[in-house]
Amino acid sequence: EMDGRVLYSSIETLCPGRLYLLGLNPGAGDDPRYHHIGASLRDMPNHRSNTYIDDDWGRGIGLHHMQQRVCFMLRALGSEPREVFATNLVFARSRTWTSAQAKLIPACLRVHQMFLRIVQPHTVLTFGKATFDALIKNSSHGAISMFDTGCPNGLANFSCYATDSNLFGQSLRVVCLPHFSKFKIDAQPLTIRWLREAA
């Protein structure tokens, strides 16, 4: 079975909630609890931790900059990070995104369909354009608005996106943020202001 995990939040968050946090896929690194996706699925009823708060990503428990940025962003939206449902578009772990990972999207979307029916979120928050594009590709949606963060990213600036979508028969808002590995959302008050309005 493939290396990876399903839940990034506690099983207790698999209940109606305003937000649905969706990354691209688990990054590289050993996970002592789950050596493959099957083990993660079987353990879902017992899963009580939140990877953004309780895991050590190499800098101490909850101290990696990506973990802290996620928690900052959720609190800025008025949510307690431990109470927000969190997972990834694709459950398989990899160091980089590849075409092999992309081929797993349809199978993983069937699981997300079940999760979304339970959570019934107002907004799906995605990290990175690839996650956002995969969702809206599989749904009907309205016009896509773009927000220029003003934060340089190579030859252009980081951008955010938002649209109203009908995903698996559910009407919801889909919001795309730049990946927090590079985007310092905790230093971007204008982006936070836009996000509060968009989400």
Secondary structure as UniProt FT lines:
FT   HELIX           11..13
FT   STRAND          19..23
FT   HELIX           37..42
FT   HELIX           44..46
FT   HELIX           51..54
FT   HELIX           65..76
FT   TURN            77..78
FT   HELIX           81..83
FT   STRAND          85..88
FT   HELIX           99..102
FT   TURN            103..104
FT   HELIX           105..119
FT   STRAND          123..127
FT   HELIX           129..137
FT   STRAND          140..141
FT   STRAND          145..153
FT   TURN            154..155
FT   STRAND          156..167
FT   TURN            168..169
FT   STRAND          170..177
FT   TURN            180..182
FT   HELIX           185..187
FT   HELIX           189..198
//
